[in-house]
Amino acid sequence: MHTTAAGVEVDAPDTGLSFVDDVDVAAMPSRGRITHYRIDEARAMHRRGRSGEAVVTLRAAAQRAPHYVHAHPMARELVGDMVRRGVPSQAAALSGLVRGQNDSQGFTPDGAPQAQNAPGADPGTGGRQDDSRDCRVGGEGWTRYGISDSANGSRATKAEACLDSKEVKDGTATKEGIKPPGYKWAGLTARWLGLEPRYSINACHLIGKDLGGSGTDLANLATCSRQANANVAGPGHMADHMYSIEEQVRDAVDAGQIVRYTVEPHYSANRTVPTGFTIGASGWYEDGRPGLSIKGKAGIVANSIYSPRFQHWEPGNLERAWNVQPHTHRSHPVTMDRNESRSEHPALASLRRHMSSERGQNEQVDWPAMEAAWGTAFPADFVAFMAEYGSGGISDSFQVALPNTPLLDGTSGMGQETANALGNWPAFGLTSEANDLKPPVIAWGVTVVGDIACWRTSAANPDDWTVIVFKNRSRRPWTEYGCGMTEFLRRTFLGEWDENPFNDETLWNATPQEFVHWREEADLFDIDNPWAGLEARSRINGSASRAGFTGTGRAVSCSATWIRPGLEPQSVTS
């Protein structure tokens, strides 16, 4: 009996079963021993590809000792795996096991009443003919995350899902204070490689937010480079990234396919940052026709990062750089005191109530040079913001871009983020942009998950530019907000939009926010976390301040619209 169980554990189920060929198991006096053996026998059958027989065997054991089988962890794990893989020839029997486990202690997927027959499959007695095209349970999709590896920093291990039109929905965004293992380490390394951590290091969903994945469950998050996460322009461009695959999966589901989807991070030894990800997807239409297939090399995403400091890739992974001592930053002198440059621009005065500029510094931007490089002047509130706050981080989740030229060299800043935004911009050819020499959008900020805040530059007067946000890895990526940068930030802090503009929730409906200039961040990053303790800061929901007024008492009309590829903007709020 023990040999059968051992055979399953060492992945030799045939050998384990062969030891009991001549044993009359039913004659054993202990019903508990018989039931335990039947569970191991079913596990071995499942390992050998005889899942139908495994269901029959486990169901028979449950009829003899229902409470024992339904509560046994090995039996629960077996049923869960068979549900994920699908055993359509024994759909009804498998459904009974699912219901029994639900009644016992609950089960994942939640509330699954029945298993679903695959298209064209006739129920039978089980065996190798099982067709696992339809992975749904009770006609419903499901999502499941692997158990975090507690022996190695609680790193994520795997995520899998059965996706159909009902299961694919908006997931949840990342939040302040919820970062995957190795995130700060990756930030230190990115800075040593010549990158701004907040631009270049992401908390990657394994099952993407746009596919229904969680941004708060660490079992679904892994530290990754921005290149591995989504499209990046210039020297840091990678053709194959996680979002490029997720788009294919979402398109397949929208076309009516049922898609079995798996994402598995790979690690070097006990490292907590993956070297890469293996992604698999297999899609089928309801009528049994094959659909999407992503496997082998097509599903491999390297967790690579480009170093502008050394002008080469850290090939294949981020972890190669982990053994390098972080670079020690020099202090950066500031010749003008921040208080000498305080501006009383109305929008900035209103923003200051919700985000102090005490840790800001005058950026001392050469505006004539910027205007010559970009072919345009910049909004007055942004100029005032640079003089009082400068470039830096907001609550460790958003970076206000450093004003620099459009030159692409892989570094962080306005030029690189504008190139990233233009790489995703769908609306070239709109009347207001067709003959304009300046870019249709210019980036001024980016979130930790790669959402890019831009101006839409169609207005002749920069003070009339509106904010437009590229929401990374979203089916509706571009949304335009009818106001400027500082008013947009204020209204985001107060939660005055119909929905969060970003995939990260840190800035949404929460004040006060904390600003730290990039020079101070650079000096403190290697010796301390400049954001330590911010999670305990006082928060104001802002529900009493939603009238939409600036510091001057003037009402501001600020609407949001989204842009579909190749079409004029569509109004979504007023």
C-alpha positions in Angstrom: 0.0 0.0 0.0 2.8 2.4 0.9 4.6 1.5 -2.3 1.7 2.8 -4.3 1.8 6.1 -2.6 5.5 6.3 -2.9 5.3 5.6 -6.6 3.0 8.6 -7.1 5.4 10.8 -5.1 8.5 9.9 -7.1 6.6 10.0 -10.4 6.7 6.2 -11.0 3.0 5.4 -10.8 3.3 2.2 -12.9 5.8 0.7 -10.6 3.8 1.7 -7.6 0.6 0.0 -8.9 2.4 -3.1 -10.0 3.2 -4.1 -6.4 -0.5 -4.6 -5.5 -1.6 -6.6 -8.6 -2.1 -9.8 -6.5 -3.5 -8.1 -3.4 -7.2 -8.4 -2.5 -7.6 -4.8 -1.3 -11.3 -5.2 -0.6 -10.6 -8.0 1.9 -8.6 -5.6 4.2 -10.3 -5.2 7.6 -9.7 -1.4 7.8 -12.0 0.8 5.8 -9.8 3.8 6.4 -6.8 1.9 4.9 -8.8 0.8 1.9 -10.0 4.3 1.3 -6.5 5.8 1.6 -5.3 3.2 -0.9 -8.1 4.1 -3.4 -7.1 7.7 -3.2 -3.5 6.8 -4.0 -4.6 4.5 -6.8 -6.7 7.3 -8.4 -3.7 9.6 -8.2 -1.5 7.1 -9.9 -4.1 6.5 -12.6 -4.3 10.3 -13.2 -0.6 10.5 -13.5 -0.6 7.7 -16.1 -3.2 9.6 -18.2 -6.1 7.4 -17.2 -8.1 10.3 -15.7 -11.5 8.8 -16.4 -10.6 5.7 -14.4 -9.3 7.9 -11.7 -12.6 9.7 -11.4 -14.5 6.4 -11.2 -12.1 5.0 -8.6 -12.2 8.1 -6.4 -16.0 8.3 -6.7 -16.3 4.7 -5.5 -14.1 5.5 -2.5 -16.3 8.6 -1.7 -19.4 6.4 -1.7 -17.8 4.2 1.0 -16.3 7.0 3.1 -17.6 10.4 1.8 -16.3 12.6 4.7 -12.8 11.0 4.5 -12.4 11.5 0.8 -14.0 14.9 0.5 -11.8 16.3 3.3 -8.5 14.5 2.4 -5.9 17.0 1.1 -4.5 14.5 -1.5 -8.0 13.8 -2.8 -8.8 17.5 -2.9 -5.6 18.2 -4.8 -6.4 15.4 -7.3 -9.9 16.7 -7.9 -8.6 20.2 -8.4 -6.0 19.1 -11.0 -8.6 17.0 -12.9 -11.0 20.0 -12.9 -8.2 22.2 -14.4 -7.3 19.6 -17.0 -10.8 18.5 -17.7 -12.2 14.9 -17.8 -15.3 15.3 -20.0 -16.0 11.6 -20.2 -16.7 11.6 -16.5 -18.2 15.1 -16.2 -21.1 14.1 -14.0 -19.0 12.0 -11.6 -16.4 14.7 -11.3 -19.2 17.2 -10.6 -20.3 15.0 -7.7 -16.8 15.1 -6.2 -16.6 18.8 -6.6 -20.0 19.3 -4.8 -18.9 16.9 -2.1 -15.7 18.9 -1.5 -17.7 22.2 -1.6 -20.0 20.9 1.1 -17.0 19.7 3.1 -14.7 22.7 3.2 -15.2 24.8 0.1 -13.3 24.3 -3.2 -11.6 26.3 -5.9 -13.0 27.1 -8.4 -15.8 28.4 -6.2 -19.3 27.2 -6.5 -18.7 24.9 -9.5 -21.8 22.7 -9.7 -20.9 20.7 -12.8 -18.1 19.8 -15.1 -18.7 20.5 -18.8 -18.5 18.0 -21.6 -16.1 18.8 -24.4 -17.7 19.6 -27.8 -18.6 16.2 -29.4 -17.4 14.1 -26.6 -19.6 11.2 -25.4 -19.6 10.3 -21.8 -18.0 6.9 -21.2 -16.1 4.9 -18.7 -12.9 6.9 -18.9 -9.5 6.1 -20.2 -7.0 7.6 -22.6 -9.7 9.0 -24.9 -10.5 11.9 -22.6 -10.7 15.2 -24.4 -9.7 18.2 -22.3 -10.4 21.0 -24.7 -13.2 22.5 -22.6 -11.5 23.3 -19.3 -14.6 25.0 -17.8 -16.4 23.6 -14.8 -20.2 23.9 -14.8 -19.8 25.9 -18.0 -17.8 28.5 -16.1 -14.2 29.6 -16.4 -11.8 29.8 -13.4 -8.5 31.2 -12.3 -6.1 29.6 -9.8 -2.7 30.7 -8.4 0.0 28.3 -7.3 1.2 28.1 -3.7 3.9 30.7 -3.0 7.4 29.2 -2.4 7.8 30.0 1.3 11.3 28.4 1.3 12.5 31.0 -1.2 11.1 34.4 -0.2 7.5 33.5 -0.9 8.1 33.9 -4.6 5.2 33.2 -7.0 5.3 29.7 -8.6 2.6 29.5 -11.2 -0.8 30.8 -12.3 -3.4 29.2 -14.6 -6.8 29.9 -15.8 -9.6 28.7 -18.0 -10.8 31.8 -19.8 -14.1 32.4 -21.6 -16.1 35.6 -22.2 -17.5 35.5 -18.7 -14.2 34.8 -16.9 -12.2 37.5 -18.8 -13.0 40.7 -16.9 -11.1 43.5 -15.3 -8.9 42.3 -12.6 -7.4 44.3 -9.7 -4.7 46.9 -9.8 -1.5 46.9 -7.8 -1.5 48.8 -4.5 1.0 50.8 -2.4 3.0 48.5 -0.1 2.2 45.3 -2.1 5.4 44.5 -4.0 6.6 41.1 -5.1 9.8 39.5 -3.7 13.0 41.1 -5.0 11.3 44.3 -6.0 13.6 46.7 -4.1 16.6 44.7 -5.0 15.7 45.0 -8.6 15.3 48.8 -8.1 18.9 49.0 -6.7 20.2 47.1 -9.7 18.3 49.2 -12.2 19.8 52.3 -10.7 23.3 50.9 -10.9 22.6 50.1 -14.5 21.8 53.7 -15.2 18.0 53.5 -15.0 15.3 55.1 -12.8 13.8 52.2 -10.9 10.3 53.5 -11.0 10.4 53.6 -14.8 12.2 50.3 -15.4 11.0 47.8 -12.7 7.4 46.6 -12.6 5.3 44.3 -10.5 4.1 41.9 -13.2 0.7 40.1 -13.0 1.1 36.5 -14.0 -2.5 36.4 -15.1 -2.8 39.9 -16.5 -5.2 42.4 -15.0 -7.0 42.6 -18.4 -7.6 38.8 -18.1 -9.0 39.0 -14.6 -5.8 38.6 -12.6 -5.2 40.0 -9.1 -2.8 42.9 -8.4 -2.9 42.4 -4.7 -2.3 38.6 -4.4 1.4 38.1 -4.2 0.9 34.6 -5.7 0.0 36.4 -8.9 2.9 38.9 -8.9 6.5 38.7 -9.8 9.2 41.4 -10.1 10.0 42.0 -13.8 11.6 44.5 -16.1 9.4 46.9 -17.9 10.7 45.4 -21.2 9.4 42.0 -20.1 6.0 43.5 -19.1 5.1 45.7 -22.1 6.2 47.6 -25.1 9.2 49.9 -24.6 10.6 52.0 -27.5 14.2 52.6 -28.4 17.2 50.5 -27.3 15.2 48.8 -24.7 12.7 47.4 -27.1 11.7 43.7 -26.9 9.4 42.2 -29.5 8.1 39.5 -27.2 6.7 40.6 -23.9 3.9 39.5 -21.6 1.3 42.0 -22.9 1.9 41.0 -26.5 0.8 37.4 -25.5 -2.1 38.6 -23.4 -3.4 40.6 -26.3 -3.5 37.4 -28.4 -5.3 35.6 -25.6 -7.9 38.4 -25.1 -8.5 38.5 -28.9 -9.1 34.8 -29.0 -11.6 34.9 -26.1 -13.4 37.9 -27.8 -13.6 35.7 -30.9 -15.5 33.1 -28.9 -12.7 30.7 -27.9 -12.3 28.9 -24.6 -8.6 29.3 -23.7 -6.6 27.3 -21.2 -3.8 29.7 -20.1 -0.7 29.1 -17.9 2.1 31.4 -16.8 5.1 30.0 -14.9 8.1 32.1 -13.7 11.5 30.5 -13.7 14.2 31.2 -11.2 17.9 30.6 -10.8 18.5 28.6 -7.6 16.9 30.5 -4.7 16.6 33.9 -6.3 13.4 35.7 -5.9 13.4 37.6 -9.3 12.6 35.4 -12.3 15.0 34.8 -15.1 12.0 34.6 -17.4 8.5 33.4 -17.9 7.0 30.5 -19.8 3.5 31.2 -21.1 1.2 28.6 -22.7 -2.3 29.1 -24.3 -4.5 26.6 -26.0 -7.9 27.8 -27.4 -10.9 26.0 -28.8 -14.2 27.1 -30.3 -17.5 25.9 -28.9 -18.0 23.7 -32.0 -14.7 21.9 -31.4 -12.5 23.8 -33.9 -9.0 24.5 -32.8 -8.0 28.1 -32.1 -5.1 29.9 -30.5 -2.0 27.9 -29.8 1.0 29.5 -27.9 3.7 27.0 -26.9 7.4 26.5 -27.0 9.6 29.5 -28.0 6.5 31.6 -28.8 5.6 31.6 -25.1 9.0 32.4 -23.6 9.5 35.9 -22.2 13.0 36.7 -21.0 13.2 39.0 -17.9 15.8 41.1 -19.6 16.8 44.7 -18.9 18.8 47.2 -21.1 21.6 49.2 -19.4 22.1 52.7 -20.8 25.1 53.0 -18.5 26.9 50.1 -20.2 24.9 50.2 -23.4 24.1 46.5 -23.5 21.5 44.1 -22.3 21.7 42.1 -19.2 20.9 39.0 -21.4 18.1 36.7 -20.5 17.4 37.9 -17.0 17.7 40.6 -14.3 19.4 38.3 -11.8 22.8 38.4 -13.4 23.2 41.9 -12.1 22.1 41.0 -8.6 25.6 40.0 -7.6 27.0 43.5 -8.4 27.3 45.9 -5.5 24.8 48.8 -6.0 26.3 52.1 -7.2 26.8 54.7 -4.5 25.4 58.0 -5.6 26.9 61.4 -5.1 25.0 64.2 -3.7 23.6 66.7 -6.3 24.0 70.4 -5.3 21.1 72.7 -5.9 22.0 76.3 -6.4 18.5 77.8 -5.9 16.5 77.2 -2.8 13.1 75.6 -3.4 11.2 78.4 -1.5 12.7 81.0 -3.7 10.9 79.5 -6.7 7.4 78.9 -5.2 4.8 79.7 -7.8 1.3 80.9 -7.0 -0.1 79.4 -10.2 -3.8 78.7 -9.2 -3.7 75.0 -10.1 -0.4 74.5 -8.3 -1.7 76.3 -5.2 -4.7 73.9 -5.1 -2.5 70.9 -5.6 -0.2 71.9 -2.7 -3.0 71.3 -0.3 -3.0 67.6 -1.1 0.8 67.1 -1.8 3.4 69.1 0.0 6.4 70.4 -1.9 8.7 70.3 1.2 10.8 67.6 -0.4 10.8 69.1 -3.8 13.7 71.0 -5.5 13.9 73.5 -8.3 14.7 71.5 -11.5 16.3 74.6 -13.2 15.1 73.5 -16.6 16.6 75.2 -19.6 13.2 76.0 -21.2 14.5 77.7 -24.4 16.5 74.6 -25.1 13.5 72.4 -24.4 11.3 74.4 -26.6 13.8 74.2 -29.4 14.2 70.4 -29.0 10.5 69.7 -28.9 9.2 72.4 -31.3 6.8 73.8 -28.7 6.5 75.6 -25.4 5.1 73.8 -22.4 2.1 74.5 -20.1 2.5 77.1 -17.5 1.4 74.8 -14.6 4.1 72.3 -15.6 6.8 75.0 -15.7 5.7 76.1 -12.2 5.6 72.5 -11.0 9.2 72.0 -12.2 10.3 75.2 -10.4 8.7 74.1 -7.1 8.6 70.3 -7.0 10.9 69.3 -9.9 11.0 65.7 -11.2 10.5 63.0 -8.7 8.3 60.3 -7.2 4.8 60.5 -5.8 4.2 58.0 -3.0 6.6 55.5 -4.5 4.2 54.7 -7.3 4.4 57.5 -9.9 7.3 59.4 -11.4 7.0 62.9 -12.8 9.3 62.7 -15.8 12.5 64.7 -15.9 12.3 67.2 -18.8 14.9 66.2 -21.5 15.2 66.0 -25.2 13.4 63.5 -27.5 16.7 61.7 -28.0 16.3 57.9 -27.4 19.2 56.4 -25.6 17.4 54.0 -23.2 17.5 56.4 -20.3 14.5 57.5 -18.3 12.7 60.8 -18.8 10.3 62.7 -21.0 11.9 61.7 -24.2 11.9 57.9 -23.5 8.4 57.9 -22.1 7.1 59.9 -25.1 8.6 57.3 -27.4 6.9 54.6 -25.4 3.6 56.4 -25.6 3.9 57.0 -29.3 4.6 53.3 -29.8 1.1 52.7 -28.6 -0.7 55.7 -30.0 -3.6 54.7 -32.3 -4.9 58.0 -33.5 -2.4 59.4 -36.0 -4.3 61.2 -38.8 -6.9 62.9 -36.6 -7.6 66.4 -38.1 -5.9 68.3 -35.3 -2.7 66.3 -35.6 -2.2 65.4 -39.3 0.1 68.4 -40.1 1.5 69.1 -36.7 5.3 68.9 -36.4 5.3 68.3 -32.7 4.3 64.9 -31.4 0.6 64.3 -30.9 1.3 63.3 -27.3 4.2 64.3 -25.0 4.7 62.3 -21.8 5.1 63.9 -18.4 4.8 61.0 -16.0 4.7 57.2 -15.6 3.4 54.7 -13.0 5.2 51.7 -11.5 3.2 49.5 -13.8 4.0 51.3 -17.0 0.9 53.6 -17.4 2.0 56.8 -19.1 0.5 60.2 -18.4 0.8 62.6 -21.4 -0.5 65.8 -22.8 -2.5 65.7 -26.0 -0.8 68.5 -27.9 -3.5 69.3 -30.5 -4.3 72.8 -29.1 -2.1 75.6 -30.3 -1.7 77.1 -26.8 0.1 74.7 -24.5 -2.0 75.9 -21.6 -5.0 74.4 -23.4 -3.4 70.9 -23.7 -5.4 68.2 -22.0 -4.1 65.1 -20.2 -4.4 61.8 -21.9 -3.4 58.6 -20.1 -2.1 55.4 -21.7 -3.3 52.6 -19.4 -0.9 49.8 -19.9 -2.2 46.3 -20.7 -5.7 47.5 -21.1 -8.3 46.8 -23.8 -9.3 50.5 -23.7 -5.8 52.0 -23.3 -6.3 55.7 -24.0 -8.5 58.0 -21.9 -8.4 61.8 -22.3 -9.1 64.1 -19.4 -10.2 67.7 -20.1 -7.7 69.5 -17.9 -4.0 70.1 -17.4 -1.4 68.2 -15.5 -1.7 69.7 -12.0 -5.5 69.7 -12.0 -5.5 66.1 -13.2 -3.3 65.1 -10.3 -5.5 66.9 -7.8 -8.6 65.3 -9.0 -7.0 61.9 -9.1 -5.9 62.3 -5.5 -9.5 63.2 -4.5 -11.1 60.4 -6.6 -13.1 62.7 -8.7 -13.1 60.6 -11.9 -15.6 57.9 -12.7 -12.8 55.4 -12.3 -9.1 55.3 -11.5 -7.0 56.5 -14.4 -4.2 54.1 -13.6 -3.7 50.4 -13.0 -2.1 51.2 -9.6 -4.4 52.4 -6.8 -1.9 54.4 -4.8 -2.8 57.8 -6.1 -6.5 57.1 -6.4 -8.8 58.8 -3.9 -6.1 59.2 -1.2 -4.6 62.3 0.3 -2.1 63.6 1.4 0.3 62.2 -1.2 4.1 62.4 -0.7 6.5 63.9 -3.2 10.3 63.2 -3.1 12.6 64.8 -5.6 14.7 62.4 -7.7 18.0 63.8 -6.3 16.9 63.0 -2.7 15.7 59.6 -3.8 19.0 58.9 -5.5 21.0 59.8 -2.4 18.8 57.8 -0.1 18.0 54.8 -2.2 21.2 52.8 -1.5 21.3 53.4 2.3 17.6 53.6 3.2 14.1 53.5 1.7 13.0 57.1 1.3 9.4 55.9 1.3 9.7 54.1 4.7 6.8 54.8 6.9 4.6 56.3 4.2 2.1 53.5 4.6 1.2 54.9 8.1 0.6 58.4 6.9 -2.7 60.0 7.4 -5.2 59.5 4.6 -8.2 61.6 3.7 -10.8 60.0 1.5 -11.6 63.3 -0.1 -15.4 62.7 -0.2 -16.0 66.2 1.2 -14.0 67.9 -1.5 -15.5 66.7 -4.8 -17.1 69.8 -6.1 -14.3 70.3 -8.6 -12.9 73.7 -7.4 -9.4 75.1 -7.6 -7.8 77.2 -4.9 -9.3 80.3 -6.4 -12.8 79.0 -5.9 -13.3 78.7 -9.7 -15.2 75.6 -10.9 -13.2 73.5 -13.3 -14.9 71.5 -16.0 -12.7 68.4 -16.6 -14.2 65.6 -18.6 -12.7 62.2 -19.6 -12.9 60.5 -23.0 -11.4 57.4 -24.4 -10.0 56.8 -27.8 -10.5 53.7 -29.8 -7.9 52.7 -32.4 -8.3 54.8 -35.5 -11.5 56.5 -34.3 -12.4 59.9 -32.9 -12.6 60.1 -29.1 -15.7 58.6 -27.4 -17.2 60.4 -24.5 -17.4 58.3 -21.3 -18.1 60.9 -18.5 -19.1 64.4 -18.1 
